[in-house]
Protein backbone atom coordinates (compact mmCIF):
# COMPACT_ATOMS: atom_id res chain seq x y z
CA UNK A 1 0.00 0.00 0.00
CA UNK A 2 3.01 2.29 0.27
CA UNK A 3 3.49 2.70 4.02
CA UNK A 4 7.15 3.41 4.77
CA UNK A 5 7.21 5.06 8.23
CA UNK A 6 6.93 2.58 11.11
CA UNK A 7 6.51 4.03 14.59
CA UNK A 8 7.37 1.81 17.55
CA UNK A 9 8.42 2.07 21.19
CA UNK A 10 9.62 -0.34 23.85
CA UNK A 11 6.50 0.30 25.93
CA UNK A 12 4.22 -0.62 22.99
CA UNK A 13 5.68 -4.12 22.81
CA UNK A 14 5.60 -3.83 19.01
CA UNK A 15 9.33 -3.72 18.24
CA UNK A 16 9.82 -7.50 17.67
CA UNK A 17 6.85 -7.87 15.31
CA UNK A 18 7.69 -4.73 13.34
CA UNK A 19 11.38 -5.66 13.14
CA UNK A 20 10.57 -9.20 11.95
CA UNK A 21 8.16 -7.97 9.27
CA UNK A 22 10.55 -5.30 8.00
CA UNK A 23 13.47 -7.74 7.90
CA UNK A 24 11.36 -10.12 5.81
CA UNK A 25 10.37 -7.31 3.46
CA UNK A 26 14.01 -6.27 3.02
CA UNK A 27 15.23 -9.84 2.44
CA UNK A 28 12.59 -10.52 -0.20
CA UNK A 29 13.43 -7.15 -1.80
CA UNK A 30 9.96 -5.66 -1.34
CA UNK A 31 11.82 -2.63 0.03
CA UNK A 32 15.42 -1.75 0.83
CA UNK A 33 16.56 -0.40 4.20
CA UNK A 34 16.99 3.12 2.87
CA UNK A 35 13.40 3.03 1.64
CA UNK A 36 11.83 2.73 5.08
CA UNK A 37 11.85 5.01 8.13
CA UNK A 38 11.82 3.40 11.58
CA UNK A 39 11.12 5.29 14.80
CA UNK A 40 11.40 4.04 18.37
CA UNK A 41 11.40 5.75 21.75
CA UNK A 42 13.30 5.95 25.03
CA UNK A 43 11.05 4.98 27.93
CA UNK A 44 11.39 6.78 31.28
CA UNK A 45 13.12 3.82 32.95
CA UNK A 46 15.98 3.90 30.41
CA UNK A 47 17.24 7.42 31.18
CA UNK A 48 19.95 6.16 33.54
CA UNK A 49 22.59 4.73 31.21
CA UNK A 50 24.63 7.65 29.79
CA UNK A 51 24.48 6.18 26.29
CA UNK A 52 21.31 4.14 26.87
CA UNK A 53 23.29 1.08 25.75
CA UNK A 54 20.92 -1.37 27.43
CA UNK A 55 17.90 0.36 25.86
CA UNK A 56 19.48 0.30 22.42
CA UNK A 57 20.70 -3.28 22.81
CA UNK A 58 17.13 -4.30 23.59
CA UNK A 59 15.79 -2.29 20.66
CA UNK A 60 18.30 -3.78 18.20
CA UNK A 61 17.68 -7.28 19.50
CA UNK A 62 13.95 -6.75 19.05
CA UNK A 63 14.12 -5.11 15.63
CA UNK A 64 17.25 -6.62 14.02
CA UNK A 65 18.09 -3.22 12.52
CA UNK A 66 21.57 -1.78 12.03
CA UNK A 67 20.27 1.63 12.99
CA UNK A 68 17.10 3.55 13.77
CA UNK A 69 16.05 6.45 11.60
CA UNK A 70 14.57 8.31 14.56
CA UNK A 71 14.91 7.90 18.33
CA UNK A 72 12.64 9.96 20.58
CA UNK A 73 12.45 10.75 24.28
CA UNK A 74 9.00 9.25 24.83
CA UNK A 75 7.88 11.54 27.68
CA UNK A 76 9.70 14.21 29.74
CA UNK A 77 9.72 11.81 32.70
CA UNK A 78 12.41 9.70 34.40
CA UNK A 79 11.47 6.49 36.22
CA UNK A 80 13.24 3.91 38.35
CA UNK A 81 15.28 1.58 36.10
CA UNK A 82 13.05 -1.43 36.69
CA UNK A 83 9.78 0.25 35.73
CA UNK A 84 8.35 -0.85 32.39
CA UNK A 85 4.75 -0.19 33.27
CA UNK A 86 2.73 2.08 31.01
CA UNK A 87 1.17 3.47 34.21
CA UNK A 88 4.09 3.87 36.65
CA UNK A 89 3.37 3.56 40.38
CA UNK A 90 3.91 6.69 42.43
CA UNK A 91 7.09 5.37 44.08
CA UNK A 92 8.89 4.87 40.74
CA UNK A 93 9.36 8.51 39.70
CA UNK A 94 12.80 10.14 39.81
CA UNK A 95 13.88 13.75 39.24
CA UNK A 96 14.26 14.43 35.51
CA UNK A 97 17.74 15.51 34.39
CA UNK A 98 16.92 16.40 30.80
CA UNK A 99 20.41 17.71 30.08
CA UNK A 100 21.97 14.32 30.89
CA UNK A 101 19.24 12.49 28.98
CA UNK A 102 19.77 14.62 25.90
CA UNK A 103 23.55 14.18 26.10
CA UNK A 104 22.89 10.44 25.90
CA UNK A 105 20.62 10.95 22.89
CA UNK A 106 23.32 13.01 21.15
CA UNK A 107 25.86 10.25 21.89
CA UNK A 108 23.57 7.71 20.21
CA UNK A 109 23.58 9.98 17.18
CA UNK A 110 27.39 10.34 17.24
CA UNK A 111 27.81 6.56 17.39
CA UNK A 112 25.56 6.06 14.36
CA UNK A 113 22.96 4.12 16.35
CA UNK A 114 20.29 6.42 14.94
CA UNK A 115 20.07 8.95 12.12
CA UNK A 116 17.97 11.56 13.96
CA UNK A 117 16.89 12.32 17.53
CA UNK A 118 13.80 14.05 18.83
CA UNK A 119 11.16 14.23 21.53
CA UNK A 120 7.56 13.24 22.12
CA UNK A 121 4.89 14.88 24.29
CA UNK A 122 6.97 18.02 24.87
CA UNK A 123 5.36 21.45 25.32
CA UNK A 124 6.80 24.61 23.75
CA UNK A 125 8.35 25.54 27.09
CA UNK A 126 10.01 22.15 27.54
CA UNK A 127 11.44 22.29 24.02
CA UNK A 128 12.77 25.78 24.67
CA UNK A 129 14.51 24.61 27.84
CA UNK A 130 16.03 21.75 25.83
CA UNK A 131 17.24 24.13 23.11
CA UNK A 132 19.00 26.20 25.76
CA UNK A 133 21.63 23.48 26.23
CA UNK A 134 21.29 21.05 23.28
CA UNK A 135 24.19 20.77 20.85
CA UNK A 136 21.84 19.02 18.43
CA UNK A 137 18.25 20.31 18.41
CA UNK A 138 15.40 17.81 18.24
CA UNK A 139 14.38 17.01 14.67
CA UNK A 140 10.83 16.03 15.64
CA UNK A 141 8.24 16.54 18.35
CA UNK A 142 5.67 13.73 18.20
CA UNK A 143 2.43 14.80 19.89
CA UNK A 144 -1.28 14.17 19.89
CA UNK A 145 -2.83 16.25 17.10
CA UNK A 146 -6.14 16.07 15.24
CA UNK A 147 -8.97 18.47 14.24
CA UNK A 148 -10.20 18.61 17.85
CA UNK A 149 -6.71 19.19 19.31
CA UNK A 150 -4.99 21.38 16.78
CA UNK A 151 -1.81 22.40 18.63
CA UNK A 152 -1.63 25.84 17.00
CA UNK A 153 0.79 27.35 19.53
CA UNK A 154 3.07 24.32 19.50
CA UNK A 155 3.02 24.04 15.70
CA UNK A 156 3.97 27.69 15.33
CA UNK A 157 6.74 27.38 17.90
CA UNK A 158 8.15 24.25 16.28
CA UNK A 159 7.99 25.85 12.84
CA UNK A 160 10.04 28.78 14.12
CA UNK A 161 12.59 26.32 15.53
CA UNK A 162 12.57 24.14 12.37
CA UNK A 163 11.27 21.15 14.35
CA UNK A 164 8.92 18.83 12.49
CA UNK A 165 5.62 18.02 14.22
CA UNK A 166 4.48 14.41 13.86
CA UNK A 167 0.90 13.64 14.92
CA UNK A 168 -0.10 10.57 16.87
CA UNK A 169 -3.78 9.66 17.32
CA UNK A 170 -4.69 11.84 14.31
CA UNK A 171 -8.17 10.28 14.36
CA UNK A 172 -8.60 10.62 18.13
CA UNK A 173 -7.28 7.16 19.01
CA UNK A 174 -10.46 5.09 18.37
CA UNK A 175 -9.86 1.47 19.33
CA UNK A 176 -7.54 2.39 22.20
CA UNK A 177 -8.79 2.09 25.76
CA UNK A 178 -8.28 5.84 26.19
CA UNK A 179 -9.35 6.83 22.66
CA UNK A 180 -12.58 8.20 21.26
CA UNK A 181 -14.60 8.29 18.04
CA UNK A 182 -15.51 11.94 18.71
CA UNK A 183 -13.21 13.21 15.95
CA UNK A 184 -14.53 11.05 13.11
CA UNK A 185 -18.11 11.39 14.39
CA UNK A 186 -17.97 15.17 14.64
CA UNK A 187 -20.80 16.68 12.53
CA UNK A 188 -18.48 19.24 10.90
CA UNK A 189 -15.94 16.58 9.91
CA UNK A 190 -18.74 14.37 8.59
CA UNK A 191 -20.24 17.28 6.64
CA UNK A 192 -16.89 18.02 4.99
CA UNK A 193 -16.48 14.34 4.13
CA UNK A 194 -19.88 14.25 2.42
CA UNK A 195 -19.04 17.41 0.50
CA UNK A 196 -15.88 15.84 -0.93
CA UNK A 197 -17.31 12.30 -1.22
CA UNK A 198 -14.62 10.98 1.07
CA UNK A 199 -14.53 9.62 4.64
CA UNK A 200 -14.31 11.48 7.97
CA UNK A 201 -10.99 9.75 8.70
CA UNK A 202 -9.57 11.00 5.41
CA UNK A 203 -10.71 14.54 6.20
CA UNK A 204 -9.00 14.43 9.60
CA UNK A 205 -5.78 13.05 8.13
CA UNK A 206 -5.69 15.53 5.26
CA UNK A 207 -6.25 18.39 7.71
CA UNK A 208 -3.04 17.39 9.49
CA UNK A 209 -1.13 16.87 6.26
CA UNK A 210 -2.23 20.29 5.03
CA UNK A 211 -0.56 21.78 8.11
CA UNK A 212 2.75 20.17 7.17
CA UNK A 213 2.68 17.43 9.79
CA UNK A 214 3.17 13.70 9.34
CA UNK A 215 0.29 11.48 10.42
CA UNK A 216 0.88 8.30 12.42
CA UNK A 217 -2.09 6.05 11.77
CA UNK A 218 -2.75 2.66 13.34
CA UNK A 219 -5.10 -0.01 12.05
CA UNK A 220 -5.25 -3.78 11.77
CA UNK A 221 -8.03 -3.53 9.16
CA UNK A 222 -6.97 -3.87 5.51
CA UNK A 223 -9.80 -1.66 4.27
CA UNK A 224 -8.95 1.11 6.73
CA UNK A 225 -5.24 0.83 5.98
CA UNK A 226 -6.05 1.53 2.33
CA UNK A 227 -8.54 4.27 3.27
CA UNK A 228 -5.96 6.04 5.42
CA UNK A 229 -3.36 6.00 2.64
CA UNK A 230 -5.88 7.48 0.21
CA UNK A 231 -6.18 10.55 2.44
CA UNK A 232 -3.16 11.79 0.48
CA UNK A 233 -5.49 12.35 -2.50
CA UNK A 234 -8.12 14.40 -0.61
CA UNK A 235 -8.14 18.17 -1.18
CA UNK A 236 -9.67 20.44 1.46
CA UNK A 237 -10.60 23.99 0.56
CA UNK A 238 -10.22 27.20 2.57
CA UNK A 239 -13.78 26.98 3.93
CA UNK A 240 -13.15 23.44 5.20
CA UNK A 241 -10.08 24.58 7.09
CA UNK A 242 -11.95 27.58 8.51
CA UNK A 243 -14.78 25.34 9.72
CA UNK A 244 -12.34 22.95 11.39
CA UNK A 245 -10.67 25.86 13.21
CA UNK A 246 -14.04 26.56 14.89
CA UNK A 247 -14.26 23.11 16.50
CA UNK A 248 -14.12 22.91 20.27
CA UNK A 249 -10.71 21.62 21.37
CA UNK A 250 -10.32 18.56 23.56
CA UNK A 251 -7.06 16.79 24.42
CA UNK A 252 -7.63 13.06 24.75
CA UNK A 253 -4.24 11.70 25.93
CA UNK A 254 -3.80 14.02 28.90
CA UNK A 255 -1.11 12.05 30.75
CA UNK A 256 -2.79 11.89 34.16
CA UNK A 257 -0.74 8.75 34.88
CA UNK A 258 2.39 10.92 35.06
CA UNK A 259 0.95 13.42 37.54
CA UNK A 260 0.93 13.15 41.35
CA UNK A 261 1.47 15.59 44.19
CA UNK A 262 4.45 13.79 45.79
CA UNK A 263 7.08 12.08 43.60
CA UNK A 264 6.32 13.29 40.06
CA UNK A 265 7.92 16.53 38.83
CA UNK A 266 4.41 17.39 37.63
CA UNK A 267 1.93 18.08 40.40
CA UNK A 268 -0.88 18.98 38.00
CA UNK A 269 -1.82 18.42 34.37
CA UNK A 270 -1.04 22.09 33.75
CA UNK A 271 2.52 21.48 35.02
CA UNK A 272 2.98 18.59 32.61
CA UNK A 273 1.84 20.61 29.59
CA UNK A 274 2.98 24.04 30.84
CA UNK A 275 -0.51 25.43 30.42
CA UNK A 276 -0.88 24.21 26.80
CA UNK A 277 -4.01 22.26 27.66
N, C-alpha and C positions, 0 to 999 in steps of 0.2 A: 504493500500500500504506500510505501515511501517514508515511513517513520524512520528517523535517523538519530534523534536525541532520546537517550534512555536515562531516566532520572531514578536513582536509587539512594539508599542510605542504610547504614548498619541497623538502625532501629526498625526499619521496614521489614527486615528479614528477606528482602527480595534480591540481594546481591548474587547468591549462588545461582538462582534460576535465570536471572538476566545474563550473568556471565556465561553460563552454559549455552544458552540460546545464541548469544552473539558469537561465541567461539565456533559453534556449529555453522553459523551463517558465513563466517570468515573462511573456515576450512572448505566449505562447498562453493566458495567464491560468489555467493549471493551479494556480498559486500566485501570491501577491504577495510582494514582497521582505520585508515584515514577517512573513510566515508561515513563513519559513525561518530557520535559525540556522547561520551559516557560521563555522567555526573554522580558523585556520591558525597557523603557528608560526615563530618566529625561530630559524634555524639558527645554530650556533656561529660561523660565519664572518661573520655579519652584525651582530655586537655592536659594531663599530667606529664606525659612523656615529651621532652623538648622537641623531638622530631616526629612524635606520634608514630614511632616505628611499629609498635604493637598494633595500632589501629590500621596502619597501612598494610602490615603483614596479613592481618585478617581480611582486609578488603581484597588484596591481591589473591590470596588463597581462595576466597569466595568467587572472584570474578575471572581469574586466570588472564588478567590483562597486564601488559607491560607497563602501562601508564593509564592514569585517568585524564580525561580532557578537562574536567572541572572538579575541584574539591572545595566544599563549602563548610563554614562553621554553621552547624545546624540551628542552634539557638544561642543567644548571648548568655549562656548559663554553664557553670562548672559543677560537676557532681562527683561524689566519691567514686574511686576507680572501679568499684565492683558493681555500680548501678547501671543496668541495661534495661531498666523499666521505662516504658513510655510515659508512665505517671510516677515520677520519683517520690519516695516517701520524704517527709519533712526533714528527717535526720541526715539525708544524703546530699544536701546542698553544701557547696564550699564557696568562699569568696572568689569572684571572677577576676582573673588577671588577664585582661584582653591583650595587653602588650606582649606577654609571654606566649599566649596562644597564637597570636598573629606571627610572632617570630618563628614559631614552629611551622606555621603554614608557609611562610616565605622560604624556610629551609626545604620543605617538601618540593617547592617549585625549583629551587636551586639544584636539587639532586635529580631533577627530571622525573620525579614520581608522579607529577601532574603537570598539565600544560597551563592551567589557569587556577587562580584561587579566588574565593568570594565568600559571601555571607548569606544567611537566610534568616528571615524574621527580625531584621534590624530596622529600627526607626531612623529617621533623618539624623537625630541627635547622636545616636550610637554610631552611625557611620562617620559623622563628623569627628567624634572623639577618636575613632580608629584612624582616620586620615591624618590626625594631628601627629601620630608617631609612625605610621606605616611607611616602609620603604617602597613597597609595592601596593598600590591601592587595590581594593576589591574590584574584580571585573564584573561581578554580578551581585545583585541582591534578589534572592528568591523569596517572594512574599505572596500571601493570599491576595488575589485581585480578580474582580469580576464586575459586571455592571452594577451590582449593589454594594460593592466595596471598591471604589475606583482609585484610591490612593493618589489623588491629584498632587498633594503636597510632596509626598515621597517621590513620585515620578518626576516632578519638576526638579527636586533636589538632586536626584540621581542623574538626570539629564545634564544638569550643570556640572556635575562631577565626572561625567562620561562613564557612568556605571549603568550597565544594562539591567533592566528590571525583567525578571522572569516570573510568570504568574502560576502559582499552584492553586488548585481548586477553582479553575476559571469558570466552572459551571455551578459553583456553590458546594461542591463535595457530595453530591447525591450518591448514596450507596455506602458512604462511610457512617460510622456510628454517630459522629458529630455533625455530619453534613445535612444539607437541606435541598429540597427541590424548589425552593422559593424563587431562585433566579430563573430557571427555565419555565416556571409556571407564572411568572410575573405578567400581568396583562399587557404592559407596554412591550415587553420582549416578544410576547406571542403575537401582538398586533404587527410588529415590524416583520416577524417571520412570515406572517400571512401575506403581507404587502410584497415581499420579495420571493414568495413561493419557496421558502426554505424552512429550516427548523429553528426552534428557539435556541438550541445548543449552538447551532452554527452562527446565529446572530451574536450570542455572547462571546464566542471565540473570535469572531471577526472584529467585534468591538475592541478586544484586547490587542489583536494584531494591528488594527488601525492606529493604535497608540504607540506602536513600535516595540511592544513587548512580545516575548515568546510565551506560548501557552503550553502548560504541562497537563495533558489530558490523561485520564486513566479509565480504561474499560476492558472488560473481558468478553465483550459482545462484538462479534465480527461486523454486524450491521452498524453499530455505533462507532466502531473504529473507523470504518469507511466514511460515515457521516461526519465525524470530527475532522478528518483529513480534507473533506470537501468544503469545509469552512473557508479554506484558502481562496475559493472561487466566488464567495459571496461579496457583494459590494454594498456598503451602507452609504446613504446619502447624508447631507448635512443635517436634515431634519431628524433623521434617525438618531444621530449622535447628540443632538440637542435634547431630544426626548429622553434619552438614556441618562443624560446629566441631571435630569429632574427627579430621578428615582431616589427614594429614601435609602440612606446608606445603613448597612448592617454588617458588622464583622462577625464571621461565623467561628473561625478558629481563634479564640481570644487568648488562649494560653493560661487559663486559670490554674492548671496543674503546676505551673511554675511560680505561683504567687503564694506566699504565706507571710505572716507577720513576725516570724522568728528567725529562721535560717536562710530564707531566700533573700537575694539582694533586692528583690522586688516585693514590696509590701502590699502594693495594689496593682490592679490592671493598668492604671494610668502610669505607674512607675515603669512597668514592663515596656509599654509603647510610647513613653514620654509624651503622653497627652494626645497622640495621634490615633485616637479611638473614640 
